[in-house]
Amino acid sequence: MALIASLFDRRLRTRIIAISQGTFTACHLSGPIVGGIFAAMEWWRGSFWMMAPLMVVFAGLAYWKIPDRLSREPERYRFAGVPFLRFGTLAAGVLCVAASGSVPGVAPRVLLIAAALALVGLTFWLDRRAADNLFPRGALSVNAPIGLALWILSLHGMTQTSVTLFLPLLLQVVHAVSPVVINFLSIVISMGWTTATFTVSDLLARSFCLRGHRSQGFLRRPCPSFGLAVAM
């Protein structure tokens, strides 16, 4: 999202994001086929090893294509070093959330989740006081356009992840639906997300061209996303 916002014109951002979302549909279409091949070979680790050369190629392309700084960016905003402390606190918070699902007992899980919230909060606290910020100003504020957009994306991600993960599990365990049918259902869901993304991006692009910044009023409606995410 940060690269899209920095490298592309404002009128193209929504469509570029839609194209990025479209790659998820391609992954859902090819995933069952590739996964079935490795399952037939009884080598599930192969799917992870297959990602290694792709990640190397992606890292090379990123190093080659992404500029050190934008032409309109002042010299003082050049890369100032790796913020290891903020990366460490953020990673530790994520690890606490991941560990909370595997430890026995309610009390340890509550403590791990509380520690995760504290570590993530510490990350944002340190970032606000740093010269080179990882996150944009007002990233957590619903009164700031960027903060509101990030909250909507976060709630949307919660909803999409819940549907993608738990709906197939519910169908397979409770209703004894075949995994093949579930894979096709995941493809249909992914195509629905992508179609909606392209449609909304085109509407937002037209709205922005016609009304300018007033089109941001469309984004000031996170309540449906919040309700749907909580329900999931």
N, CA and C of each residue as an Amber inpcrd file, in Angstrom:
protein
   696
   0.8200000  -1.1890000   0.0000000   0.0000000   0.0000000   0.0000000
   0.8670000   1.2570000   0.0000000   1.9510000   1.2490000   0.7740000
   2.8310000   2.4150000   0.8180000   3.5120000   2.6360000  -0.5270000
   3.9360000   1.5500000  -1.1730000   4.5740000   1.6820000  -2.4820000
   3.5860000   2.1850000  -3.5240000   2.3720000   1.6630000  -3.4900000
   1.3510000   2.1130000  -4.4430000   1.0670000   3.5990000  -4.2610000
   0.9500000   4.0230000  -3.0100000   0.6720000   5.4310000  -2.7440000
   1.8320000   6.3320000  -3.1500000   3.0640000   5.8010000  -3.1100000
   4.2380000   6.6280000  -3.4030000   4.5990000   6.6450000  -4.8790000
   4.3410000   5.5440000  -5.5720000   4.8500000   5.4020000  -6.9370000
   3.8200000   5.6890000  -8.0130000   2.5400000   5.7110000  -7.6630000
   1.5050000   5.8720000  -8.6780000   0.7050000   7.1400000  -8.4390000
   0.2060000   7.6920000  -9.5390000  -0.6300000   8.8750000  -9.4720000
  -1.9110000   8.5730000  -8.7140000  -2.4740000   9.6190000  -8.0770000
  -3.6410000   9.4270000  -7.2280000  -4.8240000   8.8340000  -7.9870000
  -4.9840000   9.2060000  -9.2490000  -6.1120000   8.7020000 -10.0300000
  -5.9520000   7.2310000 -10.3900000  -4.7170000   6.7130000 -10.3300000
  -4.4680000   5.3230000 -10.6950000  -4.3970000   4.3990000  -9.4820000
  -4.3460000   4.9420000  -8.2880000  -4.0940000   4.1030000  -7.1140000
  -5.1800000   3.0680000  -6.9020000  -6.4480000   3.4870000  -7.0210000
  -7.5280000   2.5390000  -6.7550000  -7.4990000   1.3780000  -7.7430000
  -7.1800000   1.6590000  -8.9960000  -7.1370000   0.5890000  -9.9940000
  -5.9180000  -0.3030000  -9.8030000  -4.7900000   0.2860000  -9.3810000
  -3.6160000  -0.5330000  -9.0960000  -3.8920000  -1.4610000  -7.9230000
  -4.5850000  -0.9440000  -6.9080000  -4.9640000  -1.7840000  -5.7670000
  -5.8930000  -2.9020000  -6.2300000  -6.7940000  -2.5880000  -7.1540000
  -7.6900000  -3.6130000  -7.6750000  -6.9110000  -4.6910000  -8.4260000
  -5.9040000  -4.2840000  -9.1890000  -5.0650000  -5.2620000  -9.8840000
  -4.3160000  -6.1250000  -8.8760000  -3.8280000  -5.4970000  -7.8020000
  -3.1570000  -6.2610000  -6.7490000  -4.1020000  -7.2790000  -6.1250000
  -5.3520000  -6.8640000  -5.9010000  -6.3430000  -7.7900000  -5.3660000
  -6.6180000  -8.9200000  -6.3440000  -6.5410000  -8.6070000  -7.6380000
  -6.7850000  -9.6430000  -8.6330000  -5.7690000 -10.7650000  -8.5950000
  -4.5600000 -10.4800000  -8.1140000  -3.5690000 -11.5450000  -8.0090000
  -3.9980000 -12.6150000  -7.0050000  -4.7810000 -12.2120000  -5.9970000
  -5.2700000 -13.1970000  -5.0370000  -6.2220000 -14.1890000  -5.7110000
  -7.0100000 -13.6870000  -6.6630000  -7.8780000 -14.5990000  -7.3990000
  -7.0620000 -15.6000000  -8.1930000  -5.9950000 -15.1330000  -8.8340000
  -5.1250000 -16.0400000  -9.5830000  -4.5210000 -17.0990000  -8.6630000
  -4.1620000 -16.6840000  -7.4490000  -3.6010000 -17.6480000  -6.4890000
  -4.6480000 -18.6750000  -6.0720000  -5.8860000 -18.2210000  -5.8660000
  -6.9460000 -19.1580000  -5.4960000  -7.2730000 -20.1130000  -6.6400000
  -7.1310000 -19.6400000  -7.8650000  -7.4120000 -20.5110000  -9.0020000
  -6.3320000 -21.5680000  -9.1740000  -5.0950000 -21.1690000  -8.9740000
  -3.9880000 -22.1100000  -9.1840000  -3.6120000 -22.8730000  -7.9180000
  -4.0040000 -22.3570000  -6.7480000  -3.6120000 -23.0010000  -5.4990000
  -4.0670000 -24.4390000  -5.3450000  -5.3560000 -24.7440000  -5.5770000
  -5.7850000 -26.1430000  -5.4460000  -5.0610000 -27.0970000  -6.3960000
  -4.7240000 -26.6110000  -7.5800000  -4.0160000 -27.4740000  -8.5350000
  -2.5980000 -27.7520000  -8.0490000  -1.8790000 -26.6770000  -7.6880000
  -0.5030000 -26.8510000  -7.2230000  -0.4730000 -27.6360000  -5.9190000
  -1.3960000 -27.2960000  -5.0070000  -1.4530000 -28.0350000  -3.7480000
  -1.7780000 -29.5030000  -3.9530000  -2.6570000 -29.7930000  -4.9210000
  -2.9780000 -31.1920000  -5.2080000  -1.7820000 -31.9650000  -5.7310000
  -0.9300000 -31.2900000  -6.5040000   0.2720000 -31.9590000  -7.0160000
   1.1950000 -32.3590000  -5.8740000   1.4280000 -31.4200000  -4.9540000
   2.3080000 -31.7400000  -3.8260000   1.6540000 -32.7620000  -2.8910000
   0.3280000 -32.7070000  -2.7620000  -0.3480000 -33.7090000  -1.9370000
  -0.2190000 -35.0940000  -2.5510000  -0.3120000 -35.1660000  -3.8710000
  -0.1540000 -36.4640000  -4.5420000   1.2710000 -36.9870000  -4.4000000
   2.2260000 -36.0800000  -4.3500000   3.6290000 -36.4840000  -4.1610000
   3.9570000 -36.7970000  -2.7060000   2.9950000 -36.4930000  -1.7930000
   3.2010000 -36.6700000  -0.3560000   4.4190000 -35.8860000   0.1220000
   4.5610000 -34.6840000  -0.4100000   5.6750000 -33.7960000  -0.0580000
   5.1170000 -32.4130000   0.1730000   4.4800000 -32.1960000   1.3380000
   3.8250000 -30.9250000   1.5960000   4.8220000 -29.7950000   1.7820000
   6.0540000 -30.1360000   2.1810000   7.0680000 -29.0920000   2.3200000
   7.4700000 -28.5090000   0.9700000   7.1640000 -29.2360000  -0.0860000
   7.5270000 -28.7350000  -1.4070000   6.8630000 -27.4170000  -1.7580000
   5.6500000 -27.2030000  -1.2420000   4.9750000 -25.9380000  -1.5270000
   5.7350000 -24.7600000  -0.9430000   6.3870000 -24.9840000   0.2020000
   7.1850000 -23.9140000   0.7880000   8.5100000 -23.7330000   0.0470000
   9.1490000 -24.8500000  -0.3400000  10.3850000 -24.7400000  -1.0990000
  10.1490000 -24.0900000  -2.4560000   8.9580000 -24.2820000  -3.0080000
   8.6450000 -23.6670000  -4.2930000   8.6030000 -22.1490000  -4.1920000
   8.2580000 -21.6360000  -3.0140000   8.1850000 -20.1990000  -2.8310000
   9.5600000 -19.5480000  -2.7370000  10.5900000 -20.3210000  -2.3660000
  11.9150000 -19.7370000  -2.1450000  12.4740000 -19.0410000  -3.3880000
  12.5320000 -19.7010000  -4.5610000  13.0560000 -18.9700000  -5.7370000
  12.1850000 -17.7970000  -6.1520000  10.8710000 -17.9070000  -5.9540000
   9.9890000 -16.7820000  -6.2810000  10.2860000 -15.5800000  -5.3950000
  10.5580000 -15.8400000  -4.1150000  10.8850000 -14.7460000  -3.2030000
  12.2150000 -14.1030000  -3.5810000  13.1750000 -14.9100000  -4.0220000
  14.4620000 -14.3500000  -4.4400000  14.2810000 -13.4580000  -5.6660000
  13.4850000 -13.9300000  -6.6360000  13.2230000 -13.1280000  -7.8340000
  12.5000000 -11.8340000  -7.4730000  11.5100000 -11.9370000  -6.5770000
  10.7640000 -10.7400000  -6.1560000  11.6880000  -9.7470000  -5.4600000
  12.5800000 -10.2350000  -4.5940000  13.5100000  -9.3360000  -3.9040000
  14.4380000  -8.6560000  -4.9020000  14.8920000  -9.3990000  -5.9240000
  15.7480000  -8.7910000  -6.9400000  15.0300000  -7.7240000  -7.7440000
  13.7710000  -8.0060000  -8.1180000  12.9960000  -7.0140000  -8.8630000
  12.7350000  -5.7710000  -8.0190000  12.4320000  -5.9740000  -6.7310000
  12.2010000  -4.8310000  -5.8540000  13.4510000  -3.9740000  -5.7280000
  14.6110000  -4.6110000  -5.5980000  15.8680000  -3.8620000  -5.4790000
  16.1930000  -3.1280000  -6.7770000  15.8110000  -3.7200000  -7.9100000
  16.1260000  -3.1540000  -9.2110000  15.1680000  -2.0380000  -9.5980000
  13.8980000  -2.2110000  -9.3100000  12.8830000  -1.2940000  -9.8160000
  12.4980000  -0.1800000  -8.8360000  12.4770000  -0.4650000  -7.5440000
  12.0320000   0.5370000  -6.5750000  13.1470000   1.5420000  -6.3350000
  12.9030000   2.8230000  -6.5580000  13.9690000   3.8240000  -6.3740000
  14.3010000   4.0260000  -4.9020000  15.5240000   4.5340000  -4.6750000
  15.9390000   4.8360000  -3.3060000  15.0710000   5.9290000  -2.6940000
  14.7000000   6.8800000  -3.5150000  13.7980000   7.9320000  -3.0860000
  13.0900000   8.4730000  -4.3110000  11.9360000   9.1000000  -4.0920000
  11.1790000   9.6810000  -5.1830000  11.8290000  10.9840000  -5.6380000
  11.5800000  11.3580000  -6.9010000  12.1650000  12.5780000  -7.4310000
  11.6730000  13.8150000  -6.6870000  10.4380000  13.7440000  -6.1470000
   9.8860000  14.8830000  -5.4180000  10.1890000  14.8180000  -3.9260000
  10.9280000  13.8120000  -3.5040000  11.2130000  13.6250000  -2.0850000
  12.4900000  14.3640000  -1.7100000  12.5010000  15.1200000  -0.6290000
  13.7090000  15.8350000  -0.2230000  14.8330000  14.8750000   0.1380000
  16.0460000  15.3850000   0.0660000  17.2190000  14.5680000   0.3610000
  17.2270000  14.0970000   1.8060000  16.6440000  14.8620000   2.6920000
  16.6900000  14.4940000   4.1140000  15.8320000  13.2750000   4.4270000
  14.9720000  12.8540000   3.4810000  14.1250000  11.7030000   3.7130000
  14.7240000  10.4160000   3.1630000  15.9870000  10.4580000   2.8190000
  16.6360000   9.2390000   2.3420000  16.7000000   8.2100000   3.4680000
  16.9570000   6.9730000   3.0680000  16.9640000   5.8660000   4.0200000
  17.9580000   6.1250000   5.1420000  17.4770000   6.0850000   6.3780000
  18.3060000   6.4450000   7.5150000  18.7580000   5.2420000   8.3380000
  18.4470000   4.0470000   7.9350000  18.8430000   2.8650000   8.6810000
  17.6470000   2.0000000   9.0360000  17.9210000   0.8000000   9.4560000
  16.8700000  -0.1560000   9.7920000  16.4300000   0.0650000  11.2400000
  15.1520000   0.3160000  11.4750000  14.6610000   0.5220000  12.8490000
  14.4480000  -0.8150000  13.5570000  15.5230000  -1.4020000  14.0140000
  15.4520000  -2.7420000  14.5880000  14.5680000  -2.8010000  15.8210000
  14.5900000  -1.7630000  16.6450000  13.7970000  -1.7900000  17.8700000
  12.3080000  -1.8540000  17.5510000  11.8500000  -1.0150000  16.6180000
  10.4250000  -1.0190000  16.2680000  10.0300000  -2.3090000  15.5460000
  10.9080000  -2.7990000  14.6890000  10.6360000  -4.0880000  14.0550000
  10.5670000  -5.1970000  15.0980000  11.4490000  -5.1250000  16.0970000
  11.4720000  -6.1550000  17.1270000  10.2300000  -6.1580000  17.9910000
   9.7860000  -4.9660000  18.4190000   8.5770000  -4.9020000  19.2410000
   7.3390000  -5.3260000  18.4480000   7.2820000  -4.9290000  17.1820000
   6.1430000  -5.3290000  16.3590000   6.1360000  -6.8390000  16.1230000
   7.3160000  -7.4050000  15.8220000   7.3980000  -8.8530000  15.6050000
   7.0860000  -9.6200000  16.8840000   7.5330000  -9.1070000  18.0220000
   7.2410000  -9.7720000  19.2920000   5.7450000  -9.7600000  19.5760000
   5.0670000  -8.6570000  19.2410000   3.6170000  -8.6130000  19.4130000
   2.8990000  -9.6250000  18.5490000   3.3410000  -9.7600000  17.3080000
   2.7350000 -10.7520000  16.4080000   2.9870000 -12.1620000  16.9220000
   4.1880000 -12.4210000  17.4240000   4.5020000 -13.7480000  17.9590000
   3.6600000 -14.0590000  19.1960000   3.3780000 -13.0560000  20.0040000
   2.5200000 -13.2830000  21.1760000   1.1180000 -13.6910000  20.7500000
   0.5900000 -13.0500000  19.7200000  -0.7330000 -13.4400000  19.2210000
  -0.7030000 -14.8600000  18.6810000   0.3560000 -15.1970000  17.9260000
   0.4650000 -16.5480000  17.3760000   0.5940000 -17.5910000  18.4780000
   1.3580000 -17.2680000  19.5260000   1.5570000 -18.2270000  20.6160000
   0.3130000 -18.4020000  21.4650000  -0.5590000 -17.4000000  21.4990000
  -1.7540000 -17.4980000  22.3390000  -2.7060000 -18.5930000  21.8720000
  -2.6140000 -18.9860000  20.6260000  -3.5050000 -20.0360000  20.1410000
  -3.0500000 -21.4400000  20.4620000  -1.8020000 -21.6000000  20.9160000
  -1.2790000 -22.9470000  21.1680000  -1.0090000 -23.2420000  22.6330000
  -1.0940000 -22.2390000  23.5070000  -0.8330000 -22.4990000  24.9240000
  -2.1140000 -22.9640000  25.6070000  -2.0300000 -23.8570000  26.5770000
  -3.2330000 -24.2990000  27.2930000  -3.6300000 -23.3060000  28.3680000
  -4.9250000 -23.2430000  28.6320000  -5.4240000 -22.3720000  29.6940000
  -5.8230000 -20.9980000  29.1850000  -6.8060000 -20.4220000  29.8810000
  -7.3150000 -19.1130000  29.4820000  -6.3810000 -17.9970000  29.9380000
  -5.8560000 -18.1090000  31.1540000  -5.0300000 -17.0370000  31.7130000
  -3.7770000 -16.7700000  30.8720000  -3.0120000 -17.8140000  30.4720000
  -1.8470000 -17.5240000  29.6200000  -2.2290000 -16.8760000  28.2920000
  -3.3530000 -17.2690000  27.7330000  -3.7660000 -16.6670000  26.4670000
  -4.0990000 -15.1880000  26.6490000  -4.8060000 -14.8710000  27.7210000
  -5.1400000 -13.4730000  27.9860000  -3.8720000 -12.6530000  28.1980000
  -2.9020000 -13.2150000  28.9260000  -1.6490000 -12.5050000  29.1680000
  -0.8820000 -12.2740000  27.8660000  -0.8590000 -13.2680000  26.9970000
  -0.1510000 -13.1220000  25.7240000  -0.8240000 -12.0760000  24.8310000
  -2.1460000 -12.0800000  24.8010000  -2.8440000 -11.0900000  23.9860000
  -2.6300000  -9.6850000  24.5550000  -2.6580000  -9.5620000  25.8960000
  -2.3890000  -8.2620000  26.5180000  -0.9650000  -7.8090000  26.2160000
  -0.0140000  -8.7350000  26.2590000   1.3710000  -8.3940000  25.9240000
   1.4910000  -7.9650000  24.4610000   0.7310000  -8.6310000  23.5850000
   0.7510000  -8.2620000  22.1680000   0.2400000  -6.8430000  21.9670000
  -0.8660000  -6.5080000  22.6330000  -1.4000000  -5.1510000  22.5260000
  -0.4090000  -4.1200000  23.0540000   0.2500000  -4.4490000  24.1560000
   1.2210000  -3.5210000  24.7290000   2.4210000  -3.3340000  23.8030000
   2.8890000  -4.4130000  23.1960000   4.0470000  -4.3210000  22.3060000
   3.7190000  -3.5520000  21.0290000   2.5410000  -3.8050000  20.4800000
   2.1390000  -3.0550000  19.2820000   1.9380000  -1.5790000  19.6140000
   1.3220000  -1.3070000  20.7760000   1.1830000   0.0800000  21.2040000
   2.5280000   0.7490000  21.4000000   3.4910000   0.0170000  21.9670000
   4.8380000   0.5510000  22.1380000   5.4800000   0.8490000  20.7890000
   5.2180000  -0.0010000  19.8020000   5.7650000   0.2280000  18.4620000
   5.2720000   1.5490000  17.8920000   3.9600000   1.8030000  17.9940000
   3.4180000   3.0600000  17.4770000   3.8970000   4.2480000  18.3040000
   4.0630000   4.0620000  19.6130000   4.5610000   5.1400000  20.4650000
   5.9810000   5.5190000  20.0840000   6.8280000   4.5220000  19.8540000
   8.1930000   4.7950000  19.4230000   8.2250000   5.4080000  18.0290000
   7.3130000   4.9600000  17.1790000   7.3270000   5.4440000  15.7990000
   6.9330000   6.9160000  15.7210000   6.0170000   7.3390000  16.5900000
   5.6090000   8.7470000  16.5770000   6.7580000   9.6650000  16.9770000
   7.7000000   9.1590000  17.7490000   8.8080000   9.9710000  18.2260000
  10.0860000   9.7690000  17.4190000  10.0070000   9.0000000  16.3550000
  11.1850000   8.7430000  15.5230000  11.2360000   9.7240000  14.3580000
  12.4460000   9.9630000  13.8690000  12.6010000  10.8650000  12.7290000
  12.1730000  10.1970000  11.4240000  12.4270000   8.9110000  11.3080000
  12.0330000   8.1480000  10.1140000  10.8870000   7.2200000  10.4990000
   9.6810000   7.5880000  10.1520000   8.4960000   6.8600000  10.5990000
   8.2510000   5.6310000   9.7340000   7.8480000   4.5420000  10.3920000
   7.3820000   3.3540000   9.6790000   5.9460000   3.5280000   9.2110000
   5.1440000   4.1920000  10.0250000   3.7210000   4.3620000   9.7470000
   3.4200000   5.8330000   9.4900000   2.4190000   6.1320000   8.6720000
   2.0610000   7.5310000   8.4390000   1.4680000   8.1700000   9.6820000
   1.5280000   9.4840000   9.7200000   0.9480000  10.2190000  10.8390000
  -0.5640000  10.0040000  10.8620000  -1.1000000   9.7640000  12.0540000
  -2.5310000   9.5340000  12.1900000  -2.9740000   8.1750000  11.7050000
  -2.0790000   7.1790000  11.7570000  -2.4160000   5.8530000  11.2390000
  -3.5100000   5.1710000  12.0560000  -3.6580000   5.5410000  13.3250000
  -4.6690000   4.9240000  14.1810000  -5.8770000   5.8180000  14.4370000
  -5.8870000   6.9940000  13.8580000  -6.9640000   7.9530000  14.1080000
  -8.0420000   7.8190000  13.0410000  -9.2950000   7.6550000  13.4840000
 -10.4080000   7.5860000  12.5370000 -10.7600000   8.9670000  11.9990000
 -10.2000000  10.0200000  12.5860000 -10.4520000  11.3770000  12.1080000
  -9.5150000  11.7720000  10.9710000  -8.4390000  11.0040000  10.7860000
  -7.5120000  11.2670000   9.6880000  -7.8750000  10.3810000   8.5030000
  -7.8170000  10.8930000   7.2730000  -8.1690000  10.0730000   6.1070000
  -7.3590000   8.7870000   6.0130000  -6.0440000   8.8650000   6.2790000
  -5.2140000   7.6720000   6.1730000  -5.5580000   6.6760000   7.2770000
  -5.8270000   7.1950000   8.4850000  -6.1920000   6.3020000   9.5810000
  -7.5170000   5.6170000   9.3340000  -8.4890000   6.3650000   8.8220000
  -9.7940000   5.7870000   8.5270000  -9.6880000   4.7180000   7.4440000
  -8.8780000   4.9940000   6.4190000  -8.6950000   4.0110000   5.3530000
  -8.0290000   2.7460000   5.8770000  -7.0450000   2.8910000   6.7670000
  -6.3610000   1.7240000   7.3260000  -7.2860000   0.9050000   8.2230000
  -8.1570000   1.5820000   8.9790000  -9.1240000   0.8560000   9.8010000
 -10.0910000   0.0680000   8.9230000 -10.5450000   0.6780000   7.8340000
 -11.4520000  -0.0320000   6.9320000 -10.7560000  -1.2410000   6.3260000
  -9.5030000  -1.0750000   5.9030000  -8.7620000  -2.2030000   5.3430000
  -8.5490000  -3.2990000   6.3800000  -8.2770000  -2.9010000   7.6210000
  -8.0650000  -3.8870000   8.6770000  -9.3360000  -4.6760000   8.9580000
 -10.4750000  -3.9870000   9.0980000 -11.7430000  -4.6720000   9.3580000
 -12.1570000  -5.5360000   8.1750000 -11.8980000  -5.0330000   6.9750000
 -12.1910000  -5.8350000   5.7850000 -11.3330000  -7.0980000   5.7550000
 -10.0410000  -6.9520000   6.1410000  -9.1750000  -8.1220000   6.1820000
  -9.6270000  -9.1490000   7.1960000 -10.1040000  -8.6750000   8.3680000
 -10.6390000  -9.6090000   9.3680000 -11.8240000 -10.3850000   8.8120000
 -12.7130000  -9.6720000   8.1300000 -13.8980000 -10.3280000   7.5740000
 -13.5190000 -11.3280000   6.5020000 -12.6360000 -10.9030000   5.5820000
 -12.2590000 -11.7840000   4.4810000 -11.5220000 -13.0230000   4.9860000
 -10.6240000 -12.8220000   5.9650000  -9.8810000 -13.9650000   6.5030000
 -10.8120000 -14.9310000   7.2170000 -11.7670000 -14.3980000   7.9680000
 -12.7030000 -15.2750000   8.6750000 -13.5140000 -16.1170000   7.7060000
 -13.9970000 -15.4830000   6.6270000 -14.7800000 -16.2320000   5.6420000
 -13.9160000 -17.2800000   4.9500000 -12.7040000 -16.8840000   4.5520000
 -11.8370000 -17.7890000   3.8000000 -11.3850000 -18.9750000   4.6400000
 -11.1330000 -18.7580000   5.9370000 -10.5950000 -19.8260000   6.7810000
 -11.6800000 -20.6850000   7.4200000 -12.6800000 -20.0370000   8.0150000
 -13.6140000 -20.7710000   8.8580000 -14.8140000 -21.3230000   8.0950000
 -15.2040000 -20.6890000   7.0000000 -16.3140000 -21.2480000   6.2260000
 -15.9670000 -22.6120000   5.6240000 -14.7880000 -22.7910000   4.9890000
 -14.4310000 -24.1470000   4.5280000 -14.3300000 -25.1480000   5.6630000
 -13.7940000 -24.7190000   6.8180000 -13.6940000 -25.6370000   7.9620000
 -15.0750000 -26.0470000   8.4430000 -16.0060000 -25.0910000   8.5030000
 -17.3700000 -25.3950000   8.9210000 -18.0320000 -26.3830000   7.9500000
 -17.8710000 -26.1510000   6.6690000 -18.4980000 -27.0280000   5.6830000
 -17.8980000 -28.4380000   5.7260000 -16.5940000 -28.5230000   5.9250000
 -15.9440000 -29.8290000   5.9010000 -16.2010000 -30.6250000   7.1740000
 -16.1490000 -29.9730000   8.3320000 -16.2660000 -30.6990000   9.5940000
 -17.7270000 -30.9400000   9.9650000 -18.5580000 -29.9190000   9.8390000
 -19.9450000 -30.0210000  10.2900000 -20.8350000 -30.6560000   9.2370000
 -20.6660000 -30.2260000   7.9830000 -21.5620000 -30.6870000   6.9240000
 -20.9410000 -31.7450000   6.0080000 -19.6970000 -32.1510000   6.2950000
 -19.0190000 -33.2200000   5.5440000 -18.9850000 -32.9560000   4.0380000
 -18.6880000 -31.7040000   3.6850000 -18.5700000 -31.3380000   2.2740000
 -17.1940000 -31.7430000   1.7740000 -17.1210000 -32.1950000   0.5340000
 -15.8680000 -32.6390000  -0.0470000 -14.8750000 -31.4900000  -0.1580000
 -13.5700000 -31.7430000   0.0680000 -12.5630000 -30.6820000  -0.0870000
 -12.5260000 -30.0850000  -1.4840000 -12.8450000 -30.8890000  -2.5020000
 -12.8550000 -30.3700000  -3.8660000 -13.9320000 -29.2980000  -4.0190000
 -15.1200000 -29.5740000  -3.4750000 -16.2070000 -28.5960000  -3.5320000
 -15.8320000 -27.3440000  -2.7500000 -15.1560000 -27.5140000  -1.6230000
 -14.7450000 -26.3690000  -0.8230000 -13.7370000 -25.5140000  -1.5830000
 -12.8240000 -26.1610000  -2.3300000 -11.8640000 -25.3960000  -3.1270000
 -12.5740000 -24.5510000  -4.1820000 -13.5590000 -25.1390000  -4.8380000
 -14.3090000 -24.3710000  -5.8270000 -15.0910000 -23.2360000  -5.1630000
 -15.6010000 -23.4770000  -3.9610000 -16.2990000 -22.4230000  -3.2310000
 -15.3430000 -21.2820000  -2.8870000 -14.1170000 -21.6140000  -2.4990000
 -13.1210000 -20.5720000  -2.2140000 -12.8070000 -19.7620000  -3.4570000
 -12.7730000 -20.4290000  -4.6060000 -12.5330000 -19.7180000  -5.8600000
 -13.6650000 -18.7410000  -6.1500000 -14.9110000 -19.1940000  -5.9400000
 -16.0640000 -18.3190000  -6.1740000 -16.0270000 -17.1050000  -5.2370000
 -15.6870000 -17.3440000  -3.9570000 -15.5950000 -16.2410000  -3.0030000
 -14.5120000 -15.2530000  -3.4250000 -13.3540000 -15.7720000  -3.8310000
 -12.2670000 -14.9060000  -4.2570000 -12.6390000 -14.0960000  -5.4810000
 -13.3230000 -14.7320000  -6.4340000 -13.7550000 -13.9970000  -7.6210000
 -14.7640000 -12.9150000  -7.2520000 -15.5990000 -13.1810000  -6.2450000
 -16.5370000 -12.1620000  -5.7940000 -15.8270000 -10.9660000  -5.1860000
 -14.7990000 -11.2370000  -4.3250000 -14.0230000 -10.1340000  -3.7510000
 -13.3760000  -9.3070000  -4.8570000 -12.7710000 -10.0040000  -5.8330000
 -12.0430000  -9.2930000  -6.8810000 -12.9800000  -8.4790000  -7.7570000
 -14.1280000  -9.0530000  -8.1200000 -15.0990000  -8.3110000  -8.9280000
 -15.5690000  -7.0600000  -8.1970000 -15.8610000  -7.2090000  -6.9100000
 -16.2840000  -6.0480000  -6.1270000 -15.1770000  -5.0120000  -6.0270000
 -13.9160000  -5.4640000  -5.9020000 -12.8060000  -4.5340000  -5.7970000
 -12.6570000  -3.7130000  -7.0710000 -12.7040000  -4.3890000  -8.2250000
 -12.5830000  -3.6600000  -9.4920000 -13.7530000  -2.6930000  -9.6750000
 -14.9530000  -3.1210000  -9.3110000 -16.1230000  -2.2580000  -9.4770000
 -16.0280000  -1.0190000  -8.6090000 -15.7030000  -1.2110000  -7.3260000
 -15.6090000  -0.0760000  -6.4050000 -14.4560000   0.8400000  -6.7860000
 -13.3230000   0.2560000  -7.2120000 -12.1830000   1.0990000  -7.5860000
 -12.5310000   1.9890000  -8.7710000 -13.2700000   1.4610000  -9.7340000
 -13.6650000   2.2650000 -10.8790000 -14.6290000   3.3810000 -10.4560000
 -15.5560000   3.0620000  -9.5430000 -16.4940000   4.0820000  -9.0630000
 -15.7770000   5.1690000  -8.2800000 -14.8120000   4.7610000  -7.4460000
 -14.0670000   5.7460000  -6.6700000 -13.2080000   6.6230000  -7.5700000
 -12.6150000   6.0160000  -8.6170000 -11.7960000   6.8040000  -9.5360000
 -12.6450000   7.8430000 -10.2600000 -13.8370000   7.4390000 -10.7130000
 -14.7200000   8.3900000 -11.3820000 -15.1980000   9.4620000 -10.4100000
 -15.5090000   9.0470000  -9.1870000 -15.9750000  10.0200000  -8.1940000
 -14.8930000  11.0320000  -7.8710000 -13.6510000  10.5540000  -7.7980000
 -12.5530000  11.4690000  -7.4980000 -12.3450000  12.4580000  -8.6340000
 -12.4450000  11.9610000  -9.8660000 -12.2550000  12.8480000 -11.0070000
 -13.3660000  13.8960000 -11.0830000 -14.5900000  13.5250000 -10.6990000
 -15.7100000  14.4400000 -10.8120000 -15.7900000  15.4190000  -9.6510000
 -15.4770000  14.9340000  -8.4280000 -15.7110000  15.7630000  -7.2470000
 -14.4610000  16.0710000  -6.4420000 -13.3060000  15.5230000  -6.8620000
 -12.0660000  15.8130000  -6.1520000 -12.0540000  15.1780000  -4.7890000
 -11.5710000  15.9040000  -3.8180000 -11.3950000  15.3470000  -2.4760000
 -12.7140000  15.0970000  -1.7770000 -13.8190000  15.6280000  -2.2690000
 -15.1000000  15.3750000  -1.6150000 -15.4950000  13.9170000  -1.6920000
 -14.8580000  13.1610000  -2.6190000 -15.1710000  11.7340000  -2.7140000
 -14.7180000  10.9670000  -1.4950000 -13.8640000  11.5930000  -0.6420000
 -13.4490000  10.9130000   0.5750000 -14.6030000  10.6960000   1.5280000
 -15.6900000  11.4310000   1.3430000 -16.8530000  11.2200000   2.1910000
 -17.3880000   9.8160000   2.0790000 -17.1360000   9.1610000   0.9220000
 -17.5580000   7.7750000   0.7490000 -16.8590000   6.8530000   1.7410000
 -15.6320000   7.2280000   2.1330000 -14.8590000   6.3850000   3.0340000
 -15.2620000   6.5530000   4.4890000 -16.0430000   7.5490000   4.7920000
 -16.3890000   7.7930000   6.1910000 -17.5830000   6.9520000   6.6150000
 -17.5210000   5.6820000   6.2520000 -18.5980000   4.7730000   6.6260000
 -18.0000000   3.4220000   7.0300000 -17.2070000   3.3700000   8.1080000
 -16.6160000   2.1020000   8.5130000 -17.5610000   1.2230000   9.3040000
 -18.7350000   1.7260000   9.6820000 -19.6230000   0.9610000  10.5590000
 -20.0460000  -0.3790000   9.9490000 -20.4340000  -0.4480000   8.6600000
 -20.7850000  -1.7690000   8.1140000 -19.6320000  -2.7560000   8.1810000
 -18.4040000  -2.2980000   7.8720000 -17.2450000  -3.1840000   7.9460000
 -16.9940000  -3.6300000   9.3740000 -17.1530000  -2.7090000  10.3400000
 -16.9360000  -3.0520000  11.7330000 -17.9460000  -4.0930000  12.2040000
 -19.2030000  -3.8710000  11.8650000 -20.2410000  -4.8230000  12.2820000
 -20.0380000  -6.1900000  11.6660000 -19.6660000  -6.2280000  10.3890000
 -19.4600000  -7.5050000   9.7300000 -18.2530000  -8.2270000  10.3020000
 -17.1710000  -7.4620000  10.5950000 -15.9710000  -8.0880000  11.1550000
 -16.2540000  -8.6690000  12.5370000 -16.9860000  -7.9300000  13.3750000
 -17.3150000  -8.4330000  14.7140000 -18.2120000  -9.6530000  14.6160000
 -19.1570000  -9.6380000  13.6830000 -20.0470000 -10.7860000  13.5250000
 -19.2960000 -12.0390000  13.1230000 -18.2730000 -11.8530000  12.2670000
 -17.4840000 -13.0120000  11.8530000 -16.6240000 -13.5290000  13.0070000
